[in-house]
Amino acid sequence: MDGVFRLVSGCPGPSGFGSASTAQEVTEGIDGTNLTALVTGGASGIGLETSRVLALRGVHVIIGARNMKAANEAKNKIVRETPRARIDVLELDLCSTNSIRSFADNFIALHLPLNILINNAGIMFCPFQLSQDGIEVQFATNHIGHFLLTNLLLDTMKNTVKASGIQGRVVNLSSIAHNYCYKKGIRFHKINDKQGEKRAYGQSKLANILHANELSRRLQEEGVNITVNSVHPGLIMTPLFRHSAALMKLLKFFSFFLWKNVPQGAATTCYVALHPRLNGVTGKYFADCNEMRPSSYARNESLARELWEFSNKLISSVSVP
């Protein structure tokens, strides 16, 4: 109930920030000039605001986006506002394992460090369809795409940590919708179920938390100085709602006090990605810039391990020899 009160009132939590805090406010005074971050879906919505604020703090930002025209427009917009901003764009379609592999190869070929990976891109409540690899599109984009991308870039991040001595950070954007998933959490046997796209979205957001938790556990076991956390950005009217705009506008009318603007929506991501207070904090779930307790499914270590193995097998089954 305390979290709900803070959400509605905007009162800060233990971190000193709350639902009313903006991305600029939570990163005020932080110098990121020695950092490089990759933001998927950084061309619009909270991804764009995240990219803008990280660039404002001196971070070299690489935007991974499917729409290169929009990505270049986003880059130009950020540079107009912050002329010293360091922004690059690379094509990335999280619906395609081939595109993800090409993106990873192109990024690695740039010989850039990677300090921060923000798995931000996502789709929501879209009509049933399969990805290019034959996987339900929300699960493919929101989870499998980011799972594969993270695995492909993990060695680069590990090498960066070793060379720089700076802790690496992975941030998965989840959602409070992870509570609204299928019975038993993940339908491993029916990933391509044609019924219930809203629960399919919740399933994919649950997968984001489970992925973060399992990766965090594995990295701690290895003794690698990389933290992995998941965040709920809040309710924000962004392009993510393009498949259910009318419903969301009606919902917003009756729950206006729960909604955030985009600068507020990007705050938790930027806080977890950049704030020194989060040094060494890993395997946690954040909302409104404060640690929160996710669902029991999201805390299930066995389910996280099962998802990890399932994801690897699914990717192997669609990979071209």
The 8 nearest C-alpha neighbors of each residue, nearest first, counted from 0:
[[1, 3, 2, 4, 5, 6, 7, 291],
 [0, 2, 4, 3, 5, 6, 12, 7],
 [3, 1, 5, 0, 4, 6, 291, 12],
 [2, 4, 6, 0, 5, 1, 7, 8],
 [5, 3, 1, 7, 6, 2, 8, 0],
 [4, 6, 10, 8, 2, 9, 3, 7],
 [7, 5, 3, 18, 9, 4, 8, 2],
 [6, 8, 4, 5, 9, 257, 256, 3],
 [9, 7, 5, 10, 6, 4, 18, 19],
 [8, 10, 19, 18, 5, 6, 17, 7],
 [11, 9, 5, 8, 17, 12, 18, 6],
 [12, 10, 17, 16, 15, 9, 5, 13],
 [11, 13, 14, 15, 17, 16, 289, 10],
 [14, 12, 15, 289, 11, 16, 290, 17],
 [15, 13, 16, 12, 289, 288, 11, 17],
 [14, 16, 11, 13, 12, 17, 288, 289],
 [17, 15, 11, 14, 12, 20, 288, 25],
 [18, 16, 11, 287, 20, 19, 9, 10],
 [17, 19, 287, 9, 6, 20, 263, 5],
 [20, 18, 9, 17, 263, 21, 10, 259],
 [21, 19, 17, 18, 263, 16, 24, 266],
 [22, 20, 263, 266, 262, 24, 23, 25],
 [266, 21, 23, 25, 24, 265, 262, 269],
 [24, 22, 26, 21, 25, 27, 52, 266],
 [23, 25, 21, 27, 22, 26, 20, 266],
 [24, 26, 22, 23, 27, 270, 21, 266],
 [27, 25, 23, 24, 29, 28, 22, 274],
 [26, 28, 24, 29, 25, 23, 56, 22],
 [27, 29, 26, 30, 56, 25, 24, 23],
 [30, 28, 26, 27, 31, 56, 274, 273],
 [31, 29, 56, 32, 57, 28, 33, 58],
 [32, 30, 58, 57, 34, 56, 33, 29],
 [31, 33, 57, 58, 34, 30, 56, 59],
 [34, 32, 31, 58, 35, 57, 30, 59],
 [35, 33, 58, 31, 32, 114, 59, 36],
 [34, 36, 59, 113, 114, 58, 60, 112],
 [37, 35, 115, 60, 116, 114, 113, 59],
 [36, 38, 61, 116, 60, 62, 117, 115],
 [39, 37, 117, 62, 41, 63, 61, 40],
 [40, 38, 63, 120, 119, 41, 118, 62],
 [39, 41, 120, 64, 46, 42, 119, 63],
 [40, 42, 46, 47, 62, 39, 38, 43],
 [41, 43, 70, 47, 73, 40, 69, 46],
 [44, 42, 47, 46, 41, 45, 40, 73],
 [45, 43, 237, 46, 47, 238, 48, 261],
 [44, 46, 48, 265, 47, 261, 49, 264],
 [47, 45, 41, 49, 44, 48, 40, 43],
 [46, 48, 41, 43, 42, 50, 45, 49],
 [47, 49, 45, 51, 50, 46, 52, 265],
 [48, 50, 46, 52, 47, 51, 265, 45],
 [51, 49, 47, 53, 48, 52, 41, 54],
 [52, 50, 48, 54, 49, 53, 77, 47],
 [51, 53, 55, 54, 49, 50, 48, 23],
 [52, 54, 56, 50, 58, 55, 51, 49],
 [55, 53, 58, 57, 51, 84, 56, 52],
 [54, 56, 52, 53, 57, 51, 81, 84],
 [57, 55, 53, 54, 31, 30, 58, 52],
 [56, 58, 32, 31, 54, 55, 30, 59],
 [57, 59, 31, 54, 32, 34, 53, 35],
 [58, 60, 35, 85, 86, 36, 34, 54],
 [61, 59, 86, 36, 37, 58, 35, 85],
 [62, 60, 37, 87, 88, 86, 36, 38],
 [63, 61, 88, 38, 41, 39, 37, 64],
 [62, 64, 39, 89, 91, 90, 40, 88],
 [65, 63, 91, 40, 90, 66, 62, 39],
 [64, 66, 92, 91, 90, 67, 63, 40],
 [67, 65, 69, 64, 68, 70, 90, 42],
 [66, 68, 70, 69, 71, 65, 90, 64],
 [69, 67, 71, 70, 66, 72, 73, 65],
 [68, 70, 72, 67, 66, 71, 42, 73],
 [71, 69, 42, 67, 73, 72, 68, 74],
 [70, 72, 74, 73, 68, 69, 67, 75],
 [71, 73, 69, 75, 74, 70, 76, 68],
 [74, 72, 70, 76, 71, 42, 75, 69],
 [73, 75, 71, 77, 72, 76, 86, 70],
 [76, 74, 78, 72, 77, 73, 79, 71],
 [75, 77, 73, 79, 74, 78, 72, 80],
 [76, 78, 80, 74, 75, 79, 51, 81],
 [77, 79, 82, 81, 75, 80, 76, 84],
 [80, 78, 76, 77, 81, 82, 75, 74],
 [79, 81, 77, 78, 82, 76, 84, 75],
 [80, 82, 78, 84, 83, 79, 77, 55],
 [83, 81, 78, 84, 79, 80, 77, 85],
 [82, 84, 81, 85, 78, 57, 55, 54],
 [85, 83, 54, 81, 82, 78, 86, 55],
 [84, 86, 59, 60, 54, 83, 87, 58],
 [87, 85, 60, 61, 59, 84, 74, 88],
 [88, 86, 61, 62, 60, 89, 85, 74],
 [87, 89, 62, 61, 63, 70, 86, 90],
 [90, 88, 63, 62, 91, 64, 87, 102],
 [89, 91, 64, 65, 63, 67, 102, 88],
 [92, 90, 64, 65, 63, 102, 98, 99],
 [91, 93, 65, 94, 98, 95, 99, 64],
 [92, 94, 144, 140, 95, 91, 99, 96],
 [95, 93, 140, 92, 130, 139, 131, 144],
 [96, 94, 98, 97, 93, 131, 92, 99],
 [95, 97, 99, 98, 100, 94, 144, 93],
 [98, 96, 100, 95, 99, 101, 318, 319],
 [99, 97, 101, 95, 96, 100, 92, 91],
 [100, 98, 96, 102, 101, 97, 91, 103],
 [99, 101, 103, 97, 102, 98, 96, 104],
 [102, 100, 98, 104, 99, 103, 105, 97],
 [101, 103, 99, 105, 100, 104, 91, 98],
 [102, 104, 106, 100, 105, 101, 107, 99],
 [105, 103, 101, 107, 102, 106, 108, 100],
 [106, 104, 102, 108, 103, 107, 101, 109],
 [105, 107, 103, 109, 108, 104, 102, 110],
 [106, 108, 104, 109, 110, 105, 103, 111],
 [109, 107, 105, 110, 106, 104, 111, 103],
 [108, 110, 107, 106, 111, 105, 104, 112],
 [111, 109, 108, 107, 112, 106, 155, 105],
 [110, 112, 109, 113, 107, 106, 35, 108],
 [111, 113, 159, 35, 114, 110, 155, 156],
 [114, 112, 156, 35, 115, 159, 36, 155],
 [113, 115, 167, 35, 34, 36, 156, 168],
 [114, 116, 36, 168, 169, 113, 167, 37],
 [117, 115, 169, 37, 36, 170, 118, 38],
 [116, 118, 170, 38, 119, 169, 37, 171],
 [119, 117, 171, 39, 170, 172, 120, 145],
 [118, 120, 39, 172, 117, 40, 46, 38],
 [121, 119, 40, 39, 118, 141, 46, 122],
 [122, 120, 141, 140, 119, 123, 239, 40],
 [123, 121, 239, 137, 141, 140, 125, 124],
 [122, 124, 125, 239, 200, 240, 121, 137],
 [125, 123, 197, 196, 242, 200, 126, 243],
 [124, 126, 242, 123, 127, 196, 122, 243],
 [127, 125, 128, 124, 196, 242, 193, 136],
 [128, 126, 193, 125, 196, 129, 135, 136],
 [127, 129, 136, 135, 126, 130, 125, 193],
 [128, 130, 135, 133, 134, 136, 131, 127],
 [129, 131, 136, 133, 134, 132, 94, 135],
 [132, 130, 133, 95, 94, 129, 134, 96],
 [131, 133, 130, 134, 317, 95, 96, 129],
 [132, 134, 129, 130, 131, 135, 317, 136],
 [133, 135, 129, 130, 139, 132, 136, 191],
 [136, 134, 129, 191, 138, 137, 139, 128],
 [135, 137, 139, 130, 129, 138, 134, 128],
 [138, 136, 140, 139, 141, 135, 200, 122],
 [137, 139, 203, 142, 141, 136, 140, 135],
 [140, 138, 143, 136, 137, 134, 144, 142],
 [141, 139, 94, 93, 144, 137, 138, 142],
 [140, 142, 121, 138, 137, 139, 203, 144],
 [141, 143, 138, 145, 144, 140, 139, 203],
 [144, 142, 139, 146, 145, 147, 140, 138],
 [145, 143, 93, 140, 147, 146, 142, 139],
 [144, 146, 148, 142, 147, 143, 149, 118],
 [147, 145, 143, 149, 144, 148, 142, 150],
 [148, 146, 150, 144, 145, 149, 143, 151],
 [147, 149, 145, 151, 150, 146, 144, 99],
 [150, 148, 152, 146, 151, 147, 153, 145],
 [149, 151, 147, 153, 148, 152, 146, 154],
 [150, 152, 148, 149, 153, 147, 103, 154],
 [153, 151, 149, 155, 150, 154, 148, 156],
 [152, 154, 156, 150, 155, 151, 149, 157],
 [153, 155, 157, 156, 152, 158, 151, 150],
 [156, 154, 158, 152, 153, 157, 159, 113],
 [155, 157, 159, 113, 153, 154, 158, 114],
 [156, 158, 154, 160, 159, 155, 153, 161],
 [159, 157, 161, 155, 156, 160, 154, 162],
 [158, 160, 156, 162, 157, 112, 161, 163],
 [159, 161, 157, 164, 163, 165, 158, 162],
 [160, 162, 158, 159, 164, 163, 157, 165],
 [163, 161, 159, 160, 164, 158, 165, 157],
 [164, 162, 165, 160, 161, 159, 158, 166],
 [163, 165, 160, 161, 162, 166, 159, 224],
 [166, 164, 163, 160, 167, 114, 159, 161],
 [165, 167, 224, 225, 160, 164, 168, 114],
 [168, 166, 225, 114, 115, 160, 226, 165],
 [167, 169, 115, 226, 225, 227, 272, 114],
 [170, 168, 227, 116, 115, 117, 226, 228],
 [169, 171, 117, 228, 229, 227, 118, 116],
 [172, 170, 229, 118, 207, 173, 117, 228],
 [173, 171, 230, 119, 229, 118, 231, 170],
 [172, 174, 204, 231, 230, 207, 229, 171],
 [175, 173, 231, 176, 177, 204, 172, 232],
 [174, 176, 177, 231, 178, 173, 233, 179],
 [177, 175, 174, 201, 178, 179, 204, 180],
 [178, 176, 205, 201, 204, 175, 179, 174],
 [179, 177, 176, 180, 294, 175, 201, 205],
 [180, 178, 201, 176, 177, 198, 181, 202],
 [181, 179, 201, 198, 202, 184, 178, 177],
 [182, 180, 184, 198, 183, 185, 202, 186],
 [181, 183, 184, 180, 185, 186, 179, 198],
 [184, 182, 185, 181, 186, 296, 180, 302],
 [185, 183, 181, 182, 180, 296, 202, 186],
 [184, 186, 187, 202, 183, 181, 180, 182],
 [187, 185, 189, 188, 190, 184, 181, 183],
 [186, 188, 189, 190, 185, 309, 306, 305],
 [187, 189, 186, 190, 191, 185, 192, 309],
 [190, 188, 186, 192, 191, 187, 185, 193],
 [191, 189, 192, 187, 186, 188, 135, 134],
 [192, 190, 135, 189, 134, 193, 129, 133],
 [191, 193, 189, 194, 190, 135, 195, 199],
 [194, 192, 127, 191, 195, 196, 128, 135],
 [195, 193, 192, 196, 127, 199, 198, 191],
 [194, 196, 197, 198, 199, 193, 192, 127],
 [195, 197, 199, 198, 124, 194, 200, 127],
 [198, 196, 200, 199, 195, 124, 201, 123],
 [197, 199, 180, 201, 200, 195, 196, 179],
 [198, 200, 196, 202, 197, 201, 195, 203],
 [199, 201, 197, 203, 198, 202, 137, 123],
 [202, 200, 177, 180, 198, 176, 204, 179],
 [201, 203, 180, 199, 205, 200, 204, 185],
 [204, 202, 206, 138, 200, 205, 201, 142],
 [203, 205, 173, 177, 207, 201, 206, 202],
 [204, 206, 177, 202, 207, 208, 203, 201],
 [205, 207, 203, 209, 204, 208, 210, 142],
 [208, 206, 204, 210, 205, 209, 173, 142],
 [209, 207, 211, 210, 205, 206, 229, 297],
 [208, 210, 303, 206, 212, 211, 207, 297],
 [211, 209, 207, 213, 208, 212, 206, 214],
 [212, 210, 208, 214, 209, 227, 213, 228],
 [211, 213, 282, 215, 209, 210, 214, 208],
 [212, 214, 216, 210, 215, 211, 303, 209],
 [215, 213, 217, 211, 216, 212, 210, 218],
 [214, 216, 212, 227, 218, 213, 282, 217],
 [217, 215, 213, 219, 214, 218, 220, 212],
 [218, 216, 220, 214, 219, 215, 213, 221],
 [219, 217, 221, 223, 215, 220, 216, 222],
 [218, 220, 222, 216, 221, 217, 223, 215],
 [219, 221, 217, 218, 222, 216, 223, 215],
 [222, 220, 218, 219, 223, 217, 216, 224],
 [221, 223, 219, 220, 218, 224, 217, 225],
 [224, 222, 218, 221, 225, 219, 157, 220],
 [223, 225, 166, 167, 222, 226, 160, 218],
 [226, 224, 167, 168, 166, 223, 227, 218],
 [225, 227, 281, 168, 169, 167, 215, 280],
 [228, 226, 169, 215, 281, 211, 282, 170],
 [229, 227, 282, 283, 170, 281, 211, 284],
 [230, 228, 171, 284, 170, 208, 172, 173],
 [229, 231, 285, 172, 284, 173, 286, 232],
 [230, 232, 174, 286, 173, 233, 175, 285],
 [233, 231, 264, 267, 230, 286, 265, 174],
 [234, 232, 231, 264, 235, 259, 258, 286],
 [233, 235, 258, 259, 236, 257, 232, 264],
 [234, 236, 259, 258, 237, 260, 233, 264],
 [235, 237, 240, 234, 238, 260, 239, 261],
 [236, 238, 239, 44, 235, 240, 45, 261],
 [239, 237, 240, 241, 44, 236, 43, 242],
 [238, 240, 237, 241, 122, 123, 121, 236],
 [241, 239, 238, 243, 244, 242, 237, 123],
 [240, 242, 238, 244, 243, 239, 237, 123],
 [243, 241, 125, 240, 244, 124, 123, 126],
 [242, 244, 240, 246, 241, 245, 247, 124],
 [245, 243, 247, 241, 240, 246, 242, 248],
 [246, 244, 248, 247, 243, 249, 250, 242],
 [245, 247, 249, 243, 248, 244, 250, 251],
 [246, 248, 250, 244, 249, 245, 251, 243],
 [249, 247, 251, 245, 250, 246, 244, 252],
 [248, 250, 252, 246, 247, 251, 245, 253],
 [251, 249, 247, 248, 252, 253, 254, 246],
 [250, 252, 254, 248, 255, 249, 253, 247],
 [253, 251, 249, 250, 255, 254, 248, 247],
 [252, 254, 251, 250, 255, 249, 256, 248],
 [255, 253, 251, 256, 252, 257, 250, 258],
 [254, 256, 251, 257, 252, 258, 253, 250],
 [255, 257, 254, 258, 7, 259, 251, 253],
 [258, 256, 255, 254, 7, 6, 259, 234],
 [259, 257, 234, 255, 256, 235, 260, 233],
 [260, 258, 235, 263, 234, 264, 261, 233],
 [259, 261, 263, 262, 235, 264, 258, 236],
 [260, 262, 264, 263, 45, 265, 235, 259],
 [263, 261, 21, 265, 264, 22, 260, 48],
 [264, 262, 21, 266, 261, 260, 265, 20],
 [263, 265, 261, 232, 262, 266, 233, 259],
 [266, 264, 45, 262, 22, 263, 268, 49],
 [22, 267, 265, 21, 263, 269, 268, 264],
 [266, 268, 288, 270, 269, 287, 265, 232],
 [269, 267, 271, 270, 266, 265, 272, 230],
 [268, 270, 272, 266, 267, 271, 273, 22],
 [271, 269, 267, 274, 268, 273, 272, 25],
 [270, 272, 268, 269, 273, 267, 274, 277],
 [273, 271, 269, 270, 268, 168, 274, 170],
 [274, 272, 270, 271, 269, 275, 26, 29],
 [273, 275, 270, 276, 277, 271, 272, 26],
 [276, 274, 277, 278, 273, 29, 270, 271],
 [275, 277, 274, 278, 280, 14, 279, 271],
 [276, 278, 280, 275, 274, 279, 271, 273],
 [279, 277, 275, 280, 276, 166, 274, 226],
 [278, 280, 277, 281, 226, 224, 166, 225],
 [281, 279, 277, 278, 226, 282, 283, 228],
 [282, 280, 226, 227, 283, 228, 279, 215],
 [281, 283, 212, 228, 215, 227, 211, 284],
 [282, 284, 228, 281, 229, 285, 290, 280],
 [283, 285, 229, 230, 291, 290, 228, 293],
 [286, 284, 290, 230, 289, 291, 288, 231],
 [285, 287, 231, 288, 289, 230, 291, 232],
 [286, 288, 18, 17, 289, 267, 285, 232],
 [289, 287, 267, 286, 16, 17, 285, 270],
 [290, 288, 285, 287, 286, 14, 291, 12],
 [289, 291, 285, 284, 286, 283, 288, 292],
 [292, 290, 285, 284, 286, 293, 289, 283],
 [291, 293, 284, 294, 290, 285, 283, 298],
 [294, 292, 297, 291, 284, 295, 298, 178],
 [295, 293, 297, 296, 178, 298, 292, 177],
 [294, 296, 298, 297, 299, 293, 292, 178],
 [297, 295, 299, 294, 298, 184, 302, 183],
 [296, 298, 294, 295, 299, 209, 293, 208],
 [297, 299, 295, 296, 300, 294, 293, 209],
 [298, 300, 296, 302, 301, 297, 295, 303],
 [301, 299, 303, 302, 298, 304, 213, 209],
 [302, 300, 304, 303, 299, 305, 306, 298],
 [301, 303, 305, 299, 300, 304, 306, 296],
 [304, 302, 209, 300, 306, 301, 305, 213],
 [305, 303, 307, 301, 306, 302, 300, 308],
 [304, 306, 302, 308, 307, 303, 309, 301],
 [305, 307, 309, 303, 304, 308, 310, 302],
 [308, 306, 304, 310, 305, 309, 303, 311],
 [307, 309, 311, 305, 310, 306, 312, 304],
 [308, 310, 306, 312, 307, 311, 305, 313],
 [311, 309, 313, 307, 312, 308, 306, 314],
 [310, 312, 308, 314, 313, 309, 315, 307],
 [313, 311, 315, 309, 310, 314, 316, 308],
 [312, 314, 310, 316, 315, 311, 309, 317],
 [313, 315, 311, 316, 317, 312, 318, 310],
 [316, 314, 312, 318, 313, 317, 311, 319],
 [315, 317, 313, 314, 318, 312, 319, 311],
 [318, 316, 314, 315, 132, 319, 313, 133],
 [319, 317, 315, 316, 314, 320, 96, 97],
 [318, 320, 317, 315, 97, 316, 96, 314],
 [319, 318, 315, 317, 316, 97, 314, 96]]
